[in-house]
Amino acid sequence: MKRVLIITHFFPPSQCPASVRLGKMAKYLPEFGWELRVLTVPPEIHPHPTTLPVEVPESWVVRARYCDPLTSLERQVYVASGRTGRAAVRSAKRGTPTSYLRPLLRALWRLFPLNYTRFPDRAVLWYVPGIRAGLELIREWHPSVLFSSSGPVASHVIGSVLRRWTDIPWVADYRDLWTNNHGVVYPRWVDKLECVLEKWVLKPADVLTTVSEALAAYLRILHNKQVEVVTNGFDEDDFDQPVTLLKPFTITYTGQVDLTVLNPSSLFAAMTQLQADKFITPETFSVRFFGPSPGPTLLALAEQHGVAPYVRVEGSIPYAESVRRQKESTVLLMLNWSGRPVEGILSSKLLEYLGAGRPILAVGPRDPGVSAILAETQAGWWSDNPAEIAGQLREWITWYDRLGDLPLQMDKRKVARFGRRAQTHVLADILARVAE
């Protein structure tokens, strides 16, 4: 039996996209002949809800403890970001402590060492406990290959040390880039220094993996190594329960919203046009946001467009409920990244939406990756033009009123390749080659 030691800071039950990716990999690797152990941290280190199912025996998971003095403060911000309702809008406008605290801390989060992406990362205090726990696991369990996933970069730092000290083959997984990261931008001189550090840390890695071909091409040039693609995706088991569609035409977004880079203004502007033409009413049309979203800010934006009665901000919900909310919706909303342009950033949300089997409306700047997948799978439609979005919504609403559903001809064969089982099979083959 082949054995892999997975090193990751994020893992279920912490509910976030990184935990989903690693949790599903751990779930399916045994199907392809792999024993595994997971080296991670206690869930209370993260501010996220602890509602994501742990789909492997807890005895396989080693949670190396350390103290993060910023956790309690981050949790306050996270909880505050989930406030919902029009009362939250009014309180934010009145200047409550939350309204002042969140912008300040959001600014601090973009400075090192307070983020989960760049070095020194938020998990810097996990380096030593993680290395100790990893060495103990190696002595007792004898893995045949190491697999680390970042961010934070602590996972790769630990993997690098264990690779150098034990000579066990190592595969390093990039969910996002380390340097040249799309979300955390440093001065050029810091980038150059950090790039040297990244190359040194990853030097002993045997193979790198990442989530898209564009990121793989960048990493091949940076590290001069073999880089394979293991995309994000959806777990068919999570989406196999039948769900009844809601009667009103319902657009749903699940996940976090940062209006500086993920903005639904084009959709709200299209709704303004439809409302002026009396084509929609709050009784027949709604847009829902589930997740740690800036509720007051979203509702204030909707009020600016005059469509607040159509918009609901519900706050965070468990992952299983998020899946159900997606499946019962008429259309799923994808907000394309509008921040620093970096080719190859493909949100796991889009691939999760494919599992729900509902039409996808992508709004925001054109994203080649999103557009390509929507075209390949015939799963939805993209635009950032309010008039075009309004036109598409008119067509969809008309079909929905006639048929009670939308005539979407999704290519299920193309969609299936983004299943978690299929992508974990790709990873299992990579691990086997490296272990040999």
C-alpha positions in Angstrom: 0.0 0.0 0.0 1.3 3.4 -1.0 1.4 6.1 1.7 1.1 9.9 1.4 1.5 12.5 4.2 -0.7 15.5 3.3 0.5 18.8 4.8 -2.1 21.5 4.8 -3.1 24.4 7.1 -6.7 24.2 6.0 -8.7 21.0 6.4 -12.3 20.1 7.5 -14.2 20.9 9.6 -13.1 24.5 8.9 -15.4 25.6 6.1 -13.5 27.4 3.3 -12.6 26.5 -0.3 -9.1 25.3 0.7 -10.5 22.9 3.2 -12.9 21.5 0.6 -10.1 20.9 -1.9 -7.9 19.0 0.6 -10.8 17.3 2.3 -12.1 15.8 -1.0 -8.5 14.7 -2.0 -8.2 12.9 1.3 -11.7 11.3 0.8 -10.9 9.8 -2.6 -7.2 9.0 -2.5 -7.9 5.6 -0.7 -10.0 4.6 -3.7 -6.8 4.7 -5.8 -4.7 2.6 -3.5 -3.3 5.3 -1.1 -3.1 5.2 2.7 -2.9 8.7 4.0 -2.3 10.9 7.1 -3.1 14.6 7.3 -0.9 17.1 9.1 -2.9 20.2 9.8 -4.0 22.5 12.7 -6.9 22.5 15.1 -10.0 24.1 13.6 -10.2 26.8 16.3 -7.1 28.4 14.7 -9.4 29.6 11.9 -12.2 32.0 12.1 -14.4 30.0 9.7 -17.5 27.9 10.8 -16.6 24.3 11.7 -19.5 22.8 9.7 -17.6 21.1 6.8 -17.8 17.3 7.2 -14.6 15.4 7.9 -14.8 12.5 5.4 -11.9 10.5 6.6 -11.3 8.9 10.1 -10.2 11.4 12.6 -7.4 9.0 13.6 -5.8 9.8 10.2 -5.6 13.5 11.1 -2.8 15.0 13.2 -3.6 18.5 14.3 -0.4 20.2 15.5 -1.3 22.9 17.9 0.2 26.4 18.1 -1.0 29.8 19.3 -2.1 32.5 16.8 -2.6 35.7 18.7 -4.6 37.2 15.8 -7.3 34.5 15.6 -9.7 36.0 18.1 -9.4 39.4 16.4 -9.9 37.9 12.9 -12.9 36.0 14.2 -14.6 39.2 15.3 -14.1 40.6 11.8 -15.4 37.4 10.2 -18.5 37.4 12.4 -19.1 41.1 11.7 -18.9 40.5 8.0 -21.8 38.1 8.3 -24.2 40.7 9.6 -27.3 40.9 7.5 -30.5 42.9 7.0 -31.4 46.5 6.5 -30.8 47.2 10.2 -27.2 46.4 9.5 -27.1 49.0 6.8 -28.5 51.6 9.1 -26.1 50.7 11.9 -23.1 50.9 9.5 -24.2 54.3 8.3 -24.5 55.5 12.0 -20.8 54.7 12.5 -20.8 51.7 14.8 -17.5 50.3 16.1 -17.8 47.5 13.5 -18.0 49.9 10.6 -14.7 51.5 11.7 -13.0 48.2 12.8 -13.5 46.2 9.6 -11.9 48.7 7.1 -8.9 49.2 9.3 -8.3 45.4 9.7 -9.0 44.7 6.1 -6.2 47.1 5.3 -3.9 45.5 7.8 -4.7 42.0 6.4 -3.0 43.1 3.1 0.3 43.9 4.9 2.7 41.2 5.8 2.9 39.3 8.1 -0.9 39.2 8.4 -2.0 37.2 5.4 -2.3 33.6 4.4 -0.5 33.9 1.1 2.8 35.7 1.3 5.8 35.4 3.5 6.1 35.8 6.5 2.6 34.3 6.6 0.0 34.1 9.2 1.0 30.6 10.0 4.6 31.4 10.7 4.2 30.2 14.3 3.2 26.7 13.0 6.5 26.1 11.3 8.2 24.5 14.3 5.2 22.5 15.7 4.4 21.3 12.2 8.0 20.2 11.5 8.1 18.3 14.8 4.7 16.6 14.2 5.8 15.8 10.6 9.0 14.1 11.8 7.2 12.1 14.4 4.7 10.9 11.8 7.5 9.9 9.4 9.3 7.9 12.1 6.1 6.1 13.1 4.3 5.7 9.8 6.9 5.8 7.0 5.1 7.6 4.2 6.3 7.0 0.6 5.6 10.6 -0.6 4.9 14.0 0.9 2.2 16.3 -0.4 1.9 19.9 0.8 -0.7 22.5 -0.3 -0.4 26.3 0.1 -1.3 28.9 1.1 -0.3 29.6 3.7 3.3 29.0 2.6 3.9 27.3 5.9 2.8 24.1 4.3 5.5 24.3 1.7 8.1 25.4 4.3 7.3 22.3 6.4 7.3 20.1 3.3 10.7 21.5 2.2 12.3 20.9 5.6 10.9 17.4 5.8 12.1 16.6 2.3 15.6 17.9 3.0 15.9 16.0 6.3 14.3 12.7 5.3 14.8 12.4 1.5 11.2 11.4 1.0 9.8 12.5 -2.4 7.7 15.7 -2.2 4.9 17.1 -4.3 4.0 20.8 -3.7 0.5 22.0 -4.5 -0.2 25.7 -5.4 -3.9 26.5 -4.9 -2.8 30.1 -5.5 0.5 31.6 -6.4 3.0 32.6 -3.7 4.8 35.5 -5.3 2.9 37.2 -8.1 -0.2 36.5 -6.2 -3.3 38.2 -7.6 -4.7 39.2 -4.2 -1.7 40.4 -2.2 0.6 42.9 -3.9 3.9 44.0 -2.4 6.5 46.5 -3.6 8.8 45.3 -6.4 11.8 45.0 -4.2 9.9 42.8 -1.8 8.7 40.7 -4.7 12.3 40.1 -5.8 13.5 39.1 -2.4 10.5 36.9 -1.8 10.9 35.2 -5.2 14.4 34.1 -4.2 13.0 32.7 -1.0 10.2 30.9 -2.9 12.7 29.3 -5.2 14.9 28.1 -2.3 12.0 26.6 -0.4 10.7 24.8 -3.5 14.1 23.7 -4.8 13.9 20.1 -3.3 10.3 19.6 -4.6 10.1 16.7 -7.1 6.9 17.9 -8.8 4.6 20.9 -8.5 0.8 20.8 -9.0 -1.6 23.7 -9.4 -5.2 24.5 -10.4 -4.9 25.7 -14.0 -2.7 25.4 -17.1 -1.9 29.2 -17.1 -0.6 29.0 -13.5 1.3 25.8 -14.4 3.0 27.6 -17.3 4.1 30.4 -14.9 5.4 28.0 -12.3 7.4 26.0 -14.9 9.3 29.1 -15.9 9.8 30.3 -12.3 11.0 26.9 -10.9 12.2 25.0 -13.9 10.3 21.9 -12.7 7.6 19.5 -13.9 4.2 21.1 -13.1 0.9 19.2 -13.4 -2.6 20.5 -13.3 -5.1 19.2 -10.7 -8.2 21.4 -11.0 -10.7 22.2 -8.3 -14.1 20.7 -8.8 -17.2 19.3 -7.3 -18.0 16.1 -5.5 -20.8 14.2 -7.2 -21.8 12.7 -3.8 -22.7 16.2 -2.5 -25.1 16.9 -5.3 -26.9 13.6 -5.8 -30.0 14.5 -3.6 -33.1 15.7 -5.6 -34.2 19.3 -4.7 -37.4 21.1 -5.8 -36.8 24.4 -7.7 -38.1 27.6 -6.0 -41.1 29.1 -7.7 -39.9 32.7 -7.9 -37.1 33.3 -10.4 -34.1 33.1 -8.0 -30.5 34.0 -8.6 -28.1 32.7 -5.9 -24.5 33.5 -5.0 -22.7 31.4 -2.4 -19.4 32.5 -1.0 -17.6 35.6 0.2 -18.0 39.0 -1.5 -15.3 41.6 -1.5 -16.8 44.5 -3.5 -13.4 45.9 -4.3 -12.7 42.9 -6.6 -16.1 41.0 -6.8 -18.8 43.5 -7.7 -22.4 42.7 -8.8 -23.1 46.3 -10.0 -23.7 45.2 -13.6 -26.4 42.8 -12.4 -28.0 45.4 -10.2 -28.0 47.9 -13.1 -29.7 45.3 -15.3 -32.3 44.7 -12.6 -32.9 48.5 -12.6 -33.8 48.3 -16.3 -36.1 45.3 -15.8 -37.8 47.0 -12.9 -38.4 50.2 -14.8 -40.1 48.1 -17.6 -42.2 46.3 -14.9 -40.7 43.0 -16.1 -39.8 41.9 -12.6 -41.3 42.4 -9.1 -40.0 41.5 -5.7 -42.6 38.7 -5.6 -41.4 37.1 -8.8 -37.7 37.8 -8.8 -34.9 37.7 -6.2 -31.2 37.6 -5.8 -29.7 35.8 -2.7 -26.2 36.1 -1.3 -25.0 33.3 1.2 -21.7 33.6 2.9 -19.4 35.9 4.9 -20.5 38.8 2.7 -20.4 42.5 3.6 -24.1 42.6 4.2 -24.5 46.3 4.9 -22.3 47.2 1.9 -24.1 44.9 -0.5 -27.5 46.2 0.6 -26.3 49.8 0.3 -25.1 49.1 -3.2 -28.5 47.6 -4.0 -30.2 50.6 -2.6 -28.1 52.9 -4.8 -29.5 51.0 -7.8 -33.0 51.1 -6.4 -33.3 47.3 -6.3 -32.8 46.6 -2.6 -36.3 44.9 -2.3 -35.0 42.2 -4.6 -31.8 41.5 -2.7 -31.3 39.3 0.3 -28.0 38.8 2.2 -28.3 35.7 4.4 -24.8 35.3 5.9 -22.8 32.0 6.3 -24.5 28.6 6.0 -23.1 25.1 6.3 -21.6 23.6 3.2 -24.4 21.0 2.7 -27.0 23.7 2.9 -25.1 25.8 0.4 -25.3 22.9 -2.0 -29.0 22.7 -1.5 -29.5 26.4 -2.0 -27.6 26.2 -5.3 -29.7 23.3 -6.6 -33.0 24.9 -5.8 -32.1 28.1 -7.6 -33.1 29.2 -11.1 -29.6 30.7 -11.9 -26.3 30.7 -10.1 -24.3 34.0 -10.0 -20.6 34.0 -10.7 -18.7 37.3 -9.9 -15.5 37.5 -12.0 -12.4 38.9 -10.5 -11.9 42.6 -11.2 -8.7 43.2 -9.2 -5.1 42.8 -10.4 -5.3 40.8 -13.6 -3.4 37.5 -13.4 -4.1 34.8 -16.0 -5.2 31.4 -14.8 -7.0 32.4 -11.6 -10.1 30.1 -11.7 -12.5 30.2 -8.8 -13.4 26.9 -7.3 -16.9 28.4 -7.1 -17.5 28.0 -10.8 -16.6 24.3 -10.8 -18.8 23.7 -7.7 -21.6 25.4 -9.6 -21.2 22.9 -12.4 -22.1 20.2 -9.9 -25.4 21.9 -9.0 -26.4 21.6 -12.7 -28.1 25.0 -12.8 -27.4 27.8 -15.4 -24.6 30.1 -14.5 -24.6 33.9 -15.0 -21.0 35.2 -14.9 -20.8 39.0 -14.2 -17.7 41.2 -14.3 -14.6 41.6 -16.4 -14.1 38.9 -19.1 -12.2 36.0 -17.6 -10.7 33.7 -20.3 -10.8 30.7 -17.9 -14.4 31.2 -16.9 -15.6 31.9 -20.4 -13.7 28.9 -21.8 -15.3 26.5 -19.2 -18.8 28.0 -19.8 -18.4 27.5 -23.5 -16.9 24.0 -23.2 -19.6 22.7 -20.9 -22.5 24.9 -22.2 -23.3 25.7 -18.6 -24.0 29.4 -18.7 -23.4 32.8 -20.1 -21.1 35.8 -19.4 -21.4 39.6 -19.8 -20.5 42.8 -17.9 -22.9 45.0 -19.9 -26.1 45.8 -18.0 -28.2 46.0 -21.2 -26.9 42.5 -22.3 -27.5 41.1 -18.9 -31.0 42.5 -18.9 -31.7 41.0 -22.3 -30.5 37.5 -21.2 -32.5 37.7 -18.0 -35.6 38.6 -20.1 -35.1 35.5 -22.2 -34.5 33.3 -19.2 -37.5 34.7 -17.2 -39.7 34.2 -20.3 -38.7 30.5 -20.6 -39.0 30.0 -16.9 -42.6 31.4 -16.9 -43.5 29.1 -19.7 -41.8 25.9 -18.7 -41.1 26.1 -15.0 -37.4 25.6 -15.7 -34.7 26.7 -18.1 -33.8 24.7 -21.3 -30.1 24.3 -20.5 -28.2 21.7 -22.6 -25.2 21.2 -20.4 -22.6 18.8 -21.7 -22.4 16.3 -18.8 -19.4 14.5 -20.2 -17.4 17.7 -20.2 -18.7 18.6 -16.8 -17.7 15.2 -15.4 -14.0 15.8 -15.8 -14.2 18.4 -13.1 -15.5 15.9 -10.6 -13.4 15.5 -7.4 -13.0 11.8 -7.9 -11.7 12.3 -11.4 -9.3 15.0 -10.4 -8.1 13.0 -7.4 -7.4 10.2 -9.8 -5.1 12.6 -11.6 -3.3 13.4 -8.4 -3.0 9.7 -7.4 -1.2 9.0 -10.6 1.2 11.9 -10.0 1.9 10.7 -6.5 2.5 7.2 -7.8 5.1 8.4 -10.4 6.9 10.5 -7.8 6.9 7.7 -5.2 8.4 5.3 -7.7 
